[in-house]
Amino acid sequence: VSVRIADARDFSAANASPYVSIRCGTRDYTTSVKHNTLSPVWNEDFRFTLASGAVLNLVVLNQRRRAGTADGAHEALGFGRVVLDTLQIGDKRKRLNLQLKDARHGQLCLEYCQEWV
């Protein structure tokens, strides 16, 4: 499956430098960091092998360290999941505006389609 992380918007975090962590099955990818913006545009493409029951897990993170944490972990701005097993080869690219969970505000826009590899 081909996945394009297009953009995000409506984050409520101050001073964000967001990036997206993407996981499907055993494959992990990360977008580039977009510095000092609450409306990042990535337009970055990733490919995954599609298995039955495949789920795309997405976490939008802030590269700026969380204040007051000893480990300096990156702040999670929100997360989402997309079930991919309904895709058929040759389906048109689908655009999805995913409302992020565990976020006061925030939406991640992505596109995906099943294709021959």
Phi and psi restraints in degrees (range 20) as a CNS / XPLOR table:
assign (resid 1 and name C) (resid 2 and name N)
       (resid 2 and name CA) (resid 2 and name C) 1.0 -101.1 20.0 2
assign (resid 2 and name N) (resid 2 and name CA)
       (resid 2 and name C) (resid 3 and name N) 1.0 129.0 20.0 2
assign (resid 2 and name C) (resid 3 and name N)
       (resid 3 and name CA) (resid 3 and name C) 1.0 -125.0 20.0 2
assign (resid 3 and name N) (resid 3 and name CA)
       (resid 3 and name C) (resid 4 and name N) 1.0 128.9 20.0 2
assign (resid 3 and name C) (resid 4 and name N)
       (resid 4 and name CA) (resid 4 and name C) 1.0 -112.4 20.0 2
assign (resid 4 and name N) (resid 4 and name CA)
       (resid 4 and name C) (resid 5 and name N) 1.0 120.9 20.0 2
assign (resid 4 and name C) (resid 5 and name N)
       (resid 5 and name CA) (resid 5 and name C) 1.0 -85.1 20.0 2
assign (resid 5 and name N) (resid 5 and name CA)
       (resid 5 and name C) (resid 6 and name N) 1.0 108.3 20.0 2
assign (resid 5 and name C) (resid 6 and name N)
       (resid 6 and name CA) (resid 6 and name C) 1.0 -84.3 20.0 2
assign (resid 6 and name N) (resid 6 and name CA)
       (resid 6 and name C) (resid 7 and name N) 1.0 -66.2 20.0 2
assign (resid 6 and name C) (resid 7 and name N)
       (resid 7 and name CA) (resid 7 and name C) 1.0 -162.4 20.0 2
assign (resid 7 and name N) (resid 7 and name CA)
       (resid 7 and name C) (resid 8 and name N) 1.0 178.9 20.0 2
assign (resid 7 and name C) (resid 8 and name N)
       (resid 8 and name CA) (resid 8 and name C) 1.0 -145.2 20.0 2
assign (resid 8 and name N) (resid 8 and name CA)
       (resid 8 and name C) (resid 9 and name N) 1.0 161.5 20.0 2
assign (resid 8 and name C) (resid 9 and name N)
       (resid 9 and name CA) (resid 9 and name C) 1.0 -159.4 20.0 2
assign (resid 9 and name N) (resid 9 and name CA)
       (resid 9 and name C) (resid 10 and name N) 1.0 166.9 20.0 2
assign (resid 9 and name C) (resid 10 and name N)
       (resid 10 and name CA) (resid 10 and name C) 1.0 68.2 20.0 2
assign (resid 10 and name N) (resid 10 and name CA)
       (resid 10 and name C) (resid 11 and name N) 1.0 30.1 20.0 2
assign (resid 10 and name C) (resid 11 and name N)
       (resid 11 and name CA) (resid 11 and name C) 1.0 -74.2 20.0 2
assign (resid 11 and name N) (resid 11 and name CA)
       (resid 11 and name C) (resid 12 and name N) 1.0 148.6 20.0 2
assign (resid 11 and name C) (resid 12 and name N)
       (resid 12 and name CA) (resid 12 and name C) 1.0 -103.1 20.0 2
assign (resid 12 and name N) (resid 12 and name CA)
       (resid 12 and name C) (resid 13 and name N) 1.0 -4.5 20.0 2
assign (resid 12 and name C) (resid 13 and name N)
       (resid 13 and name CA) (resid 13 and name C) 1.0 -70.2 20.0 2
assign (resid 13 and name N) (resid 13 and name CA)
       (resid 13 and name C) (resid 14 and name N) 1.0 143.0 20.0 2
assign (resid 13 and name C) (resid 14 and name N)
       (resid 14 and name CA) (resid 14 and name C) 1.0 -88.3 20.0 2
assign (resid 14 and name N) (resid 14 and name CA)
       (resid 14 and name C) (resid 15 and name N) 1.0 146.2 20.0 2
assign (resid 14 and name C) (resid 15 and name N)
       (resid 15 and name CA) (resid 15 and name C) 1.0 55.4 20.0 2
assign (resid 15 and name N) (resid 15 and name CA)
       (resid 15 and name C) (resid 16 and name N) 1.0 48.2 20.0 2
assign (resid 15 and name C) (resid 16 and name N)
       (resid 16 and name CA) (resid 16 and name C) 1.0 -85.7 20.0 2
assign (resid 16 and name N) (resid 16 and name CA)
       (resid 16 and name C) (resid 17 and name N) 1.0 143.7 20.0 2
assign (resid 16 and name C) (resid 17 and name N)
       (resid 17 and name CA) (resid 17 and name C) 1.0 -128.3 20.0 2
assign (resid 17 and name N) (resid 17 and name CA)
       (resid 17 and name C) (resid 18 and name N) 1.0 78.9 20.0 2
assign (resid 17 and name C) (resid 18 and name N)
       (resid 18 and name CA) (resid 18 and name C) 1.0 -79.1 20.0 2
assign (resid 18 and name N) (resid 18 and name CA)
       (resid 18 and name C) (resid 19 and name N) 1.0 153.8 20.0 2
assign (resid 18 and name C) (resid 19 and name N)
       (resid 19 and name CA) (resid 19 and name C) 1.0 -148.9 20.0 2
assign (resid 19 and name N) (resid 19 and name CA)
       (resid 19 and name C) (resid 20 and name N) 1.0 165.6 20.0 2
assign (resid 19 and name C) (resid 20 and name N)
       (resid 20 and name CA) (resid 20 and name C) 1.0 -118.8 20.0 2
assign (resid 20 and name N) (resid 20 and name CA)
       (resid 20 and name C) (resid 21 and name N) 1.0 132.0 20.0 2
assign (resid 20 and name C) (resid 21 and name N)
       (resid 21 and name CA) (resid 21 and name C) 1.0 -100.0 20.0 2
assign (resid 21 and name N) (resid 21 and name CA)
       (resid 21 and name C) (resid 22 and name N) 1.0 127.2 20.0 2
assign (resid 21 and name C) (resid 22 and name N)
       (resid 22 and name CA) (resid 22 and name C) 1.0 -122.0 20.0 2
assign (resid 22 and name N) (resid 22 and name CA)
       (resid 22 and name C) (resid 23 and name N) 1.0 133.0 20.0 2
assign (resid 22 and name C) (resid 23 and name N)
       (resid 23 and name CA) (resid 23 and name C) 1.0 -138.1 20.0 2
assign (resid 23 and name N) (resid 23 and name CA)
       (resid 23 and name C) (resid 24 and name N) 1.0 134.9 20.0 2
assign (resid 23 and name C) (resid 24 and name N)
       (resid 24 and name CA) (resid 24 and name C) 1.0 -143.4 20.0 2
assign (resid 24 and name N) (resid 24 and name CA)
       (resid 24 and name C) (resid 25 and name N) 1.0 116.7 20.0 2
assign (resid 24 and name C) (resid 25 and name N)
       (resid 25 and name CA) (resid 25 and name C) 1.0 64.6 20.0 2
assign (resid 25 and name N) (resid 25 and name CA)
       (resid 25 and name C) (resid 26 and name N) 1.0 -124.9 20.0 2
assign (resid 25 and name C) (resid 26 and name N)
       (resid 26 and name CA) (resid 26 and name C) 1.0 -100.3 20.0 2
assign (resid 26 and name N) (resid 26 and name CA)
       (resid 26 and name C) (resid 27 and name N) 1.0 3.1 20.0 2
assign (resid 26 and name C) (resid 27 and name N)
       (resid 27 and name CA) (resid 27 and name C) 1.0 -95.2 20.0 2
assign (resid 27 and name N) (resid 27 and name CA)
       (resid 27 and name C) (resid 28 and name N) 1.0 134.1 20.0 2
assign (resid 27 and name C) (resid 28 and name N)
       (resid 28 and name CA) (resid 28 and name C) 1.0 -123.7 20.0 2
assign (resid 28 and name N) (resid 28 and name CA)
       (resid 28 and name C) (resid 29 and name N) 1.0 139.2 20.0 2
assign (resid 28 and name C) (resid 29 and name N)
       (resid 29 and name CA) (resid 29 and name C) 1.0 -137.1 20.0 2
assign (resid 29 and name N) (resid 29 and name CA)
       (resid 29 and name C) (resid 30 and name N) 1.0 162.4 20.0 2
assign (resid 29 and name C) (resid 30 and name N)
       (resid 30 and name CA) (resid 30 and name C) 1.0 -138.7 20.0 2
assign (resid 30 and name N) (resid 30 and name CA)
       (resid 30 and name C) (resid 31 and name N) 1.0 135.7 20.0 2
assign (resid 30 and name C) (resid 31 and name N)
       (resid 31 and name CA) (resid 31 and name C) 1.0 -75.8 20.0 2
assign (resid 31 and name N) (resid 31 and name CA)
       (resid 31 and name C) (resid 32 and name N) 1.0 173.5 20.0 2
assign (resid 31 and name C) (resid 32 and name N)
       (resid 32 and name CA) (resid 32 and name C) 1.0 -71.3 20.0 2
assign (resid 32 and name N) (resid 32 and name CA)
       (resid 32 and name C) (resid 33 and name N) 1.0 162.3 20.0 2
assign (resid 32 and name C) (resid 33 and name N)
       (resid 33 and name CA) (resid 33 and name C) 1.0 -88.2 20.0 2
assign (resid 33 and name N) (resid 33 and name CA)
       (resid 33 and name C) (resid 34 and name N) 1.0 133.9 20.0 2
assign (resid 33 and name C) (resid 34 and name N)
       (resid 34 and name CA) (resid 34 and name C) 1.0 -107.5 20.0 2
assign (resid 34 and name N) (resid 34 and name CA)
       (resid 34 and name C) (resid 35 and name N) 1.0 108.7 20.0 2
assign (resid 34 and name C) (resid 35 and name N)
       (resid 35 and name CA) (resid 35 and name C) 1.0 -76.5 20.0 2
assign (resid 35 and name N) (resid 35 and name CA)
       (resid 35 and name C) (resid 36 and name N) 1.0 137.5 20.0 2
assign (resid 35 and name C) (resid 36 and name N)
       (resid 36 and name CA) (resid 36 and name C) 1.0 54.6 20.0 2
assign (resid 36 and name N) (resid 36 and name CA)
       (resid 36 and name C) (resid 37 and name N) 1.0 50.5 20.0 2
assign (resid 36 and name C) (resid 37 and name N)
       (resid 37 and name CA) (resid 37 and name C) 1.0 -147.2 20.0 2
assign (resid 37 and name N) (resid 37 and name CA)
       (resid 37 and name C) (resid 38 and name N) 1.0 145.5 20.0 2
assign (resid 37 and name C) (resid 38 and name N)
       (resid 38 and name CA) (resid 38 and name C) 1.0 -103.1 20.0 2
assign (resid 38 and name N) (resid 38 and name CA)
       (resid 38 and name C) (resid 39 and name N) 1.0 1.0 20.0 2
assign (resid 38 and name C) (resid 39 and name N)
       (resid 39 and name CA) (resid 39 and name C) 1.0 -134.0 20.0 2
assign (resid 39 and name N) (resid 39 and name CA)
       (resid 39 and name C) (resid 40 and name N) 1.0 66.0 20.0 2
assign (resid 39 and name C) (resid 40 and name N)
       (resid 40 and name CA) (resid 40 and name C) 1.0 -71.2 20.0 2
assign (resid 40 and name N) (resid 40 and name CA)
       (resid 40 and name C) (resid 41 and name N) 1.0 149.5 20.0 2
assign (resid 40 and name C) (resid 41 and name N)
       (resid 41 and name CA) (resid 41 and name C) 1.0 -122.8 20.0 2
assign (resid 41 and name N) (resid 41 and name CA)
       (resid 41 and name C) (resid 42 and name N) 1.0 121.6 20.0 2
assign (resid 41 and name C) (resid 42 and name N)
       (resid 42 and name CA) (resid 42 and name C) 1.0 -105.9 20.0 2
assign (resid 42 and name N) (resid 42 and name CA)
       (resid 42 and name C) (resid 43 and name N) 1.0 -55.7 20.0 2
assign (resid 42 and name C) (resid 43 and name N)
       (resid 43 and name CA) (resid 43 and name C) 1.0 50.1 20.0 2
assign (resid 43 and name N) (resid 43 and name CA)
       (resid 43 and name C) (resid 44 and name N) 1.0 49.5 20.0 2
assign (resid 43 and name C) (resid 44 and name N)
       (resid 44 and name CA) (resid 44 and name C) 1.0 -109.6 20.0 2
assign (resid 44 and name N) (resid 44 and name CA)
       (resid 44 and name C) (resid 45 and name N) 1.0 137.1 20.0 2
assign (resid 44 and name C) (resid 45 and name N)
       (resid 45 and name CA) (resid 45 and name C) 1.0 -105.4 20.0 2
assign (resid 45 and name N) (resid 45 and name CA)
       (resid 45 and name C) (resid 46 and name N) 1.0 143.0 20.0 2
assign (resid 45 and name C) (resid 46 and name N)
       (resid 46 and name CA) (resid 46 and name C) 1.0 -138.3 20.0 2
assign (resid 46 and name N) (resid 46 and name CA)
       (resid 46 and name C) (resid 47 and name N) 1.0 151.6 20.0 2
assign (resid 46 and name C) (resid 47 and name N)
       (resid 47 and name CA) (resid 47 and name C) 1.0 -124.2 20.0 2
assign (resid 47 and name N) (resid 47 and name CA)
       (resid 47 and name C) (resid 48 and name N) 1.0 138.8 20.0 2
assign (resid 47 and name C) (resid 48 and name N)
       (resid 48 and name CA) (resid 48 and name C) 1.0 -132.2 20.0 2
assign (resid 48 and name N) (resid 48 and name CA)
       (resid 48 and name C) (resid 49 and name N) 1.0 150.5 20.0 2
assign (resid 48 and name C) (resid 49 and name N)
       (resid 49 and name CA) (resid 49 and name C) 1.0 -82.4 20.0 2
assign (resid 49 and name N) (resid 49 and name CA)
       (resid 49 and name C) (resid 50 and name N) 1.0 128.9 20.0 2
assign (resid 49 and name C) (resid 50 and name N)
       (resid 50 and name CA) (resid 50 and name C) 1.0 -91.5 20.0 2
assign (resid 50 and name N) (resid 50 and name CA)
       (resid 50 and name C) (resid 51 and name N) 1.0 123.2 20.0 2
assign (resid 50 and name C) (resid 51 and name N)
       (resid 51 and name CA) (resid 51 and name C) 1.0 -113.5 20.0 2
assign (resid 51 and name N) (resid 51 and name CA)
       (resid 51 and name C) (resid 52 and name N) 1.0 163.6 20.0 2
assign (resid 51 and name C) (resid 52 and name N)
       (resid 52 and name CA) (resid 52 and name C) 1.0 -58.5 20.0 2
assign (resid 52 and name N) (resid 52 and name CA)
       (resid 52 and name C) (resid 53 and name N) 1.0 132.1 20.0 2
assign (resid 52 and name C) (resid 53 and name N)
       (resid 53 and name CA) (resid 53 and name C) 1.0 75.9 20.0 2
assign (resid 53 and name N) (resid 53 and name CA)
       (resid 53 and name C) (resid 54 and name N) 1.0 17.1 20.0 2
assign (resid 53 and name C) (resid 54 and name N)
       (resid 54 and name CA) (resid 54 and name C) 1.0 -62.9 20.0 2
assign (resid 54 and name N) (resid 54 and name CA)
       (resid 54 and name C) (resid 55 and name N) 1.0 139.0 20.0 2
assign (resid 54 and name C) (resid 55 and name N)
       (resid 55 and name CA) (resid 55 and name C) 1.0 -127.1 20.0 2
assign (resid 55 and name N) (resid 55 and name CA)
       (resid 55 and name C) (resid 56 and name N) 1.0 132.5 20.0 2
assign (resid 55 and name C) (resid 56 and name N)
       (resid 56 and name CA) (resid 56 and name C) 1.0 -95.4 20.0 2
assign (resid 56 and name N) (resid 56 and name CA)
       (resid 56 and name C) (resid 57 and name N) 1.0 118.1 20.0 2
assign (resid 56 and name C) (resid 57 and name N)
       (resid 57 and name CA) (resid 57 and name C) 1.0 -104.3 20.0 2
assign (resid 57 and name N) (resid 57 and name CA)
       (resid 57 and name C) (resid 58 and name N) 1.0 128.8 20.0 2
assign (resid 57 and name C) (resid 58 and name N)
       (resid 58 and name CA) (resid 58 and name C) 1.0 -127.3 20.0 2
assign (resid 58 and name N) (resid 58 and name CA)
       (resid 58 and name C) (resid 59 and name N) 1.0 133.9 20.0 2
assign (resid 58 and name C) (resid 59 and name N)
       (resid 59 and name CA) (resid 59 and name C) 1.0 -129.6 20.0 2
assign (resid 59 and name N) (resid 59 and name CA)
       (resid 59 and name C) (resid 60 and name N) 1.0 124.9 20.0 2
assign (resid 59 and name C) (resid 60 and name N)
       (resid 60 and name CA) (resid 60 and name C) 1.0 -93.0 20.0 2
assign (resid 60 and name N) (resid 60 and name CA)
       (resid 60 and name C) (resid 61 and name N) 1.0 123.6 20.0 2
assign (resid 60 and name C) (resid 61 and name N)
       (resid 61 and name CA) (resid 61 and name C) 1.0 -119.5 20.0 2
assign (resid 61 and name N) (resid 61 and name CA)
       (resid 61 and name C) (resid 62 and name N) 1.0 154.8 20.0 2
assign (resid 61 and name C) (resid 62 and name N)
       (resid 62 and name CA) (resid 62 and name C) 1.0 -103.0 20.0 2
assign (resid 62 and name N) (resid 62 and name CA)
       (resid 62 and name C) (resid 63 and name N) 1.0 120.8 20.0 2
assign (resid 62 and name C) (resid 63 and name N)
       (resid 63 and name CA) (resid 63 and name C) 1.0 -63.2 20.0 2
assign (resid 63 and name N) (resid 63 and name CA)
       (resid 63 and name C) (resid 64 and name N) 1.0 -25.0 20.0 2
assign (resid 63 and name C) (resid 64 and name N)
       (resid 64 and name CA) (resid 64 and name C) 1.0 -67.4 20.0 2
assign (resid 64 and name N) (resid 64 and name CA)
       (resid 64 and name C) (resid 65 and name N) 1.0 136.4 20.0 2
assign (resid 64 and name C) (resid 65 and name N)
       (resid 65 and name CA) (resid 65 and name C) 1.0 -68.5 20.0 2
assign (resid 65 and name N) (resid 65 and name CA)
       (resid 65 and name C) (resid 66 and name N) 1.0 144.3 20.0 2
assign (resid 65 and name C) (resid 66 and name N)
       (resid 66 and name CA) (resid 66 and name C) 1.0 -66.8 20.0 2
assign (resid 66 and name N) (resid 66 and name CA)
       (resid 66 and name C) (resid 67 and name N) 1.0 131.5 20.0 2
assign (resid 66 and name C) (resid 67 and name N)
       (resid 67 and name CA) (resid 67 and name C) 1.0 -68.8 20.0 2
assign (resid 67 and name N) (resid 67 and name CA)
       (resid 67 and name C) (resid 68 and name N) 1.0 141.2 20.0 2
assign (resid 67 and name C) (resid 68 and name N)
       (resid 68 and name CA) (resid 68 and name C) 1.0 80.7 20.0 2
assign (resid 68 and name N) (resid 68 and name CA)
       (resid 68 and name C) (resid 69 and name N) 1.0 11.0 20.0 2
assign (resid 68 and name C) (resid 69 and name N)
       (resid 69 and name CA) (resid 69 and name C) 1.0 -107.5 20.0 2
assign (resid 69 and name N) (resid 69 and name CA)
       (resid 69 and name C) (resid 70 and name N) 1.0 135.9 20.0 2
assign (resid 69 and name C) (resid 70 and name N)
       (resid 70 and name CA) (resid 70 and name C) 1.0 -69.2 20.0 2
assign (resid 70 and name N) (resid 70 and name CA)
       (resid 70 and name C) (resid 71 and name N) 1.0 -34.6 20.0 2
assign (resid 70 and name C) (resid 71 and name N)
       (resid 71 and name CA) (resid 71 and name C) 1.0 -85.2 20.0 2
assign (resid 71 and name N) (resid 71 and name CA)
       (resid 71 and name C) (resid 72 and name N) 1.0 -8.9 20.0 2
assign (resid 71 and name C) (resid 72 and name N)
       (resid 72 and name CA) (resid 72 and name C) 1.0 65.0 20.0 2
assign (resid 72 and name N) (resid 72 and name CA)
       (resid 72 and name C) (resid 73 and name N) 1.0 32.3 20.0 2
assign (resid 72 and name C) (resid 73 and name N)
       (resid 73 and name CA) (resid 73 and name C) 1.0 -64.1 20.0 2
assign (resid 73 and name N) (resid 73 and name CA)
       (resid 73 and name C) (resid 74 and name N) 1.0 149.8 20.0 2
assign (resid 73 and name C) (resid 74 and name N)
       (resid 74 and name CA) (resid 74 and name C) 1.0 -73.2 20.0 2
assign (resid 74 and name N) (resid 74 and name CA)
       (resid 74 and name C) (resid 75 and name N) 1.0 141.7 20.0 2
assign (resid 74 and name C) (resid 75 and name N)
       (resid 75 and name CA) (resid 75 and name C) 1.0 -76.0 20.0 2
assign (resid 75 and name N) (resid 75 and name CA)
       (resid 75 and name C) (resid 76 and name N) 1.0 129.4 20.0 2
assign (resid 75 and name C) (resid 76 and name N)
       (resid 76 and name CA) (resid 76 and name C) 1.0 -79.4 20.0 2
assign (resid 76 and name N) (resid 76 and name CA)
       (resid 76 and name C) (resid 77 and name N) 1.0 126.4 20.0 2
assign (resid 76 and name C) (resid 77 and name N)
       (resid 77 and name CA) (resid 77 and name C) 1.0 -93.6 20.0 2
assign (resid 77 and name N) (resid 77 and name CA)
       (resid 77 and name C) (resid 78 and name N) 1.0 -14.2 20.0 2
assign (resid 77 and name C) (resid 78 and name N)
       (resid 78 and name CA) (resid 78 and name C) 1.0 156.8 20.0 2
assign (resid 78 and name N) (resid 78 and name CA)
       (resid 78 and name C) (resid 79 and name N) 1.0 166.8 20.0 2
assign (resid 78 and name C) (resid 79 and name N)
       (resid 79 and name CA) (resid 79 and name C) 1.0 -143.8 20.0 2
assign (resid 79 and name N) (resid 79 and name CA)
       (resid 79 and name C) (resid 80 and name N) 1.0 163.5 20.0 2
assign (resid 79 and name C) (resid 80 and name N)
       (resid 80 and name CA) (resid 80 and name C) 1.0 -155.5 20.0 2
assign (resid 80 and name N) (resid 80 and name CA)
       (resid 80 and name C) (resid 81 and name N) 1.0 165.6 20.0 2
assign (resid 80 and name C) (resid 81 and name N)
       (resid 81 and name CA) (resid 81 and name C) 1.0 -136.7 20.0 2
assign (resid 81 and name N) (resid 81 and name CA)
       (resid 81 and name C) (resid 82 and name N) 1.0 142.9 20.0 2
assign (resid 81 and name C) (resid 82 and name N)
       (resid 82 and name CA) (resid 82 and name C) 1.0 -131.9 20.0 2
assign (resid 82 and name N) (resid 82 and name CA)
       (resid 82 and name C) (resid 83 and name N) 1.0 124.8 20.0 2
assign (resid 82 and name C) (resid 83 and name N)
       (resid 83 and name CA) (resid 83 and name C) 1.0 -83.2 20.0 2
assign (resid 83 and name N) (resid 83 and name CA)
       (resid 83 and name C) (resid 84 and name N) 1.0 126.1 20.0 2
assign (resid 83 and name C) (resid 84 and name N)
       (resid 84 and name CA) (resid 84 and name C) 1.0 -104.8 20.0 2
assign (resid 84 and name N) (resid 84 and name CA)
       (resid 84 and name C) (resid 85 and name N) 1.0 -2.3 20.0 2
assign (resid 84 and name C) (resid 85 and name N)
       (resid 85 and name CA) (resid 85 and name C) 1.0 -72.6 20.0 2
assign (resid 85 and name N) (resid 85 and name CA)
       (resid 85 and name C) (resid 86 and name N) 1.0 -3.4 20.0 2
assign (resid 85 and name C) (resid 86 and name N)
       (resid 86 and name CA) (resid 86 and name C) 1.0 -91.7 20.0 2
assign (resid 86 and name N) (resid 86 and name CA)
       (resid 86 and name C) (resid 87 and name N) 1.0 -3.3 20.0 2
assign (resid 86 and name C) (resid 87 and name N)
       (resid 87 and name CA) (resid 87 and name C) 1.0 -73.3 20.0 2
assign (resid 87 and name N) (resid 87 and name CA)
       (resid 87 and name C) (resid 88 and name N) 1.0 142.9 20.0 2
assign (resid 87 and name C) (resid 88 and name N)
       (resid 88 and name CA) (resid 88 and name C) 1.0 -119.3 20.0 2
assign (resid 88 and name N) (resid 88 and name CA)
       (resid 88 and name C) (resid 89 and name N) 1.0 146.5 20.0 2
assign (resid 88 and name C) (resid 89 and name N)
       (resid 89 and name CA) (resid 89 and name C) 1.0 -60.2 20.0 2
assign (resid 89 and name N) (resid 89 and name CA)
       (resid 89 and name C) (resid 90 and name N) 1.0 132.4 20.0 2
assign (resid 89 and name C) (resid 90 and name N)
       (resid 90 and name CA) (resid 90 and name C) 1.0 94.1 20.0 2
assign (resid 90 and name N) (resid 90 and name CA)
       (resid 90 and name C) (resid 91 and name N) 1.0 -10.1 20.0 2
assign (resid 90 and name C) (resid 91 and name N)
       (resid 91 and name CA) (resid 91 and name C) 1.0 -59.1 20.0 2
assign (resid 91 and name N) (resid 91 and name CA)
       (resid 91 and name C) (resid 92 and name N) 1.0 146.7 20.0 2
assign (resid 91 and name C) (resid 92 and name N)
       (resid 92 and name CA) (resid 92 and name C) 1.0 -65.8 20.0 2
assign (resid 92 and name N) (resid 92 and name CA)
       (resid 92 and name C) (resid 93 and name N) 1.0 153.2 20.0 2
assign (resid 92 and name C) (resid 93 and name N)
       (resid 93 and name CA) (resid 93 and name C) 1.0 -59.0 20.0 2
assign (resid 93 and name N) (resid 93 and name CA)
       (resid 93 and name C) (resid 94 and name N) 1.0 131.4 20.0 2
assign (resid 93 and name C) (resid 94 and name N)
       (resid 94 and name CA) (resid 94 and name C) 1.0 -103.8 20.0 2
assign (resid 94 and name N) (resid 94 and name CA)
       (resid 94 and name C) (resid 95 and name N) 1.0 137.5 20.0 2
assign (resid 94 and name C) (resid 95 and name N)
       (resid 95 and name CA) (resid 95 and name C) 1.0 -105.5 20.0 2
assign (resid 95 and name N) (resid 95 and name CA)
       (resid 95 and name C) (resid 96 and name N) 1.0 132.7 20.0 2
assign (resid 95 and name C) (resid 96 and name N)
       (resid 96 and name CA) (resid 96 and name C) 1.0 -130.2 20.0 2
assign (resid 96 and name N) (resid 96 and name CA)
       (resid 96 and name C) (resid 97 and name N) 1.0 126.8 20.0 2
assign (resid 96 and name C) (resid 97 and name N)
       (resid 97 and name CA) (resid 97 and name C) 1.0 -98.7 20.0 2
assign (resid 97 and name N) (resid 97 and name CA)
       (resid 97 and name C) (resid 98 and name N) 1.0 101.4 20.0 2
assign (resid 97 and name C) (resid 98 and name N)
       (resid 98 and name CA) (resid 98 and name C) 1.0 -93.1 20.0 2
assign (resid 98 and name N) (resid 98 and name CA)
       (resid 98 and name C) (resid 99 and name N) 1.0 115.1 20.0 2
assign (resid 98 and name C) (resid 99 and name N)
       (resid 99 and name CA) (resid 99 and name C) 1.0 -72.5 20.0 2
assign (resid 99 and name N) (resid 99 and name CA)
       (resid 99 and name C) (resid 100 and name N) 1.0 122.6 20.0 2
assign (resid 99 and name C) (resid 100 and name N)
       (resid 100 and name CA) (resid 100 and name C) 1.0 -76.2 20.0 2
assign (resid 100 and name N) (resid 100 and name CA)
       (resid 100 and name C) (resid 101 and name N) 1.0 143.7 20.0 2
assign (resid 100 and name C) (resid 101 and name N)
       (resid 101 and name CA) (resid 101 and name C) 1.0 -90.8 20.0 2
assign (resid 101 and name N) (resid 101 and name CA)
       (resid 101 and name C) (resid 102 and name N) 1.0 159.4 20.0 2
assign (resid 101 and name C) (resid 102 and name N)
       (resid 102 and name CA) (resid 102 and name C) 1.0 56.2 20.0 2
assign (resid 102 and name N) (resid 102 and name CA)
       (resid 102 and name C) (resid 103 and name N) 1.0 32.2 20.0 2
assign (resid 102 and name C) (resid 103 and name N)
       (resid 103 and name CA) (resid 103 and name C) 1.0 -133.3 20.0 2
assign (resid 103 and name N) (resid 103 and name CA)
       (resid 103 and name C) (resid 104 and name N) 1.0 138.3 20.0 2
assign (resid 103 and name C) (resid 104 and name N)
       (resid 104 and name CA) (resid 104 and name C) 1.0 -63.3 20.0 2
assign (resid 104 and name N) (resid 104 and name CA)
       (resid 104 and name C) (resid 105 and name N) 1.0 -39.5 20.0 2
assign (resid 104 and name C) (resid 105 and name N)
       (resid 105 and name CA) (resid 105 and name C) 1.0 -144.7 20.0 2
assign (resid 105 and name N) (resid 105 and name CA)
       (resid 105 and name C) (resid 106 and name N) 1.0 166.2 20.0 2
assign (resid 105 and name C) (resid 106 and name N)
       (resid 106 and name CA) (resid 106 and name C) 1.0 133.2 20.0 2
assign (resid 106 and name N) (resid 106 and name CA)
       (resid 106 and name C) (resid 107 and name N) 1.0 135.7 20.0 2
assign (resid 106 and name C) (resid 107 and name N)
       (resid 107 and name CA) (resid 107 and name C) 1.0 -139.9 20.0 2
assign (resid 107 and name N) (resid 107 and name CA)
       (resid 107 and name C) (resid 108 and name N) 1.0 135.2 20.0 2
assign (resid 107 and name C) (resid 108 and name N)
       (resid 108 and name CA) (resid 108 and name C) 1.0 -110.8 20.0 2
assign (resid 108 and name N) (resid 108 and name CA)
       (resid 108 and name C) (resid 109 and name N) 1.0 129.1 20.0 2
assign (resid 108 and name C) (resid 109 and name N)
       (resid 109 and name CA) (resid 109 and name C) 1.0 -105.2 20.0 2
assign (resid 109 and name N) (resid 109 and name CA)
       (resid 109 and name C) (resid 110 and name N) 1.0 126.9 20.0 2
assign (resid 109 and name C) (resid 110 and name N)
       (resid 110 and name CA) (resid 110 and name C) 1.0 -139.4 20.0 2
assign (resid 110 and name N) (resid 110 and name CA)
       (resid 110 and name C) (resid 111 and name N) 1.0 160.9 20.0 2
assign (resid 110 and name C) (resid 111 and name N)
       (resid 111 and name CA) (resid 111 and name C) 1.0 -127.3 20.0 2
assign (resid 111 and name N) (resid 111 and name CA)
       (resid 111 and name C) (resid 112 and name N) 1.0 147.4 20.0 2
assign (resid 111 and name C) (resid 112 and name N)
       (resid 112 and name CA) (resid 112 and name C) 1.0 -153.4 20.0 2
assign (resid 112 and name N) (resid 112 and name CA)
       (resid 112 and name C) (resid 113 and name N) 1.0 152.9 20.0 2
assign (resid 112 and name C) (resid 113 and name N)
       (resid 113 and name CA) (resid 113 and name C) 1.0 -158.5 20.0 2
assign (resid 113 and name N) (resid 113 and name CA)
       (resid 113 and name C) (resid 114 and name N) 1.0 155.2 20.0 2
assign (resid 113 and name C) (resid 114 and name N)
       (resid 114 and name CA) (resid 114 and name C) 1.0 -91.4 20.0 2
assign (resid 114 and name N) (resid 114 and name CA)
       (resid 114 and name C) (resid 115 and name N) 1.0 133.7 20.0 2
assign (resid 114 and name C) (resid 115 and name N)
       (resid 115 and name CA) (resid 115 and name C) 1.0 -144.7 20.0 2
assign (resid 115 and name N) (resid 115 and name CA)
       (resid 115 and name C) (resid 116 and name N) 1.0 161.8 20.0 2
assign (resid 115 and name C) (resid 116 and name N)
       (resid 116 and name CA) (resid 116 and name C) 1.0 -70.9 20.0 2
assign (resid 116 and name N) (resid 116 and name CA)
       (resid 116 and name C) (resid 117 and name N) 1.0 141.5 20.0 2
